[in-house]
């Protein structure tokens, strides 16, 4: 299999970055986050890109970043929460080891505070988060090799469950 050893998908605030870094350490591979790639390339935050250029422009930038990372990176890769909205991206994830990190809205509130720094959640965050998840859950599940619930688990516990689900051994 070419591409990353593990790809993490899931909603904003679920812990993809934290769990991804732990998985990379435990597997002895590099960690990469496409959101970080986008910020580095654009020289500004994702929120600024959303505000300045709109969601459609951001999604085009994100699609290119994901395609590049899937082609170049052999370690653990975390994708932005909305990256799976693109059908071409979902097709690229076919055949990859993809872990969908899942959580319920109450856990999302605890972890993120559902604050305005998240451009898609600026007004009525709980309602918007629920609507986002209704639209995205089946897409996450559709690309996933394994689904790991993060509610009430530490990042260490989540990373262990992911390793077990993928039958990967630590380095």
Protein Blocks (a to p, Z undefined) as FASTA:
>chain_A
ZZjfbdceddehilpmmmmmmmmmmnopacddfklmmmmmnopafklmmmmnojklmmmm
mmmmmmmmmmmpcbdcdddfklmmpmklmmmmgopacddddddfklmmmmnoppaklmkl
mgokllmmmmmmmmmmmmmmmmpmbdcdfehpafklmmmmmmmmnopacZZ
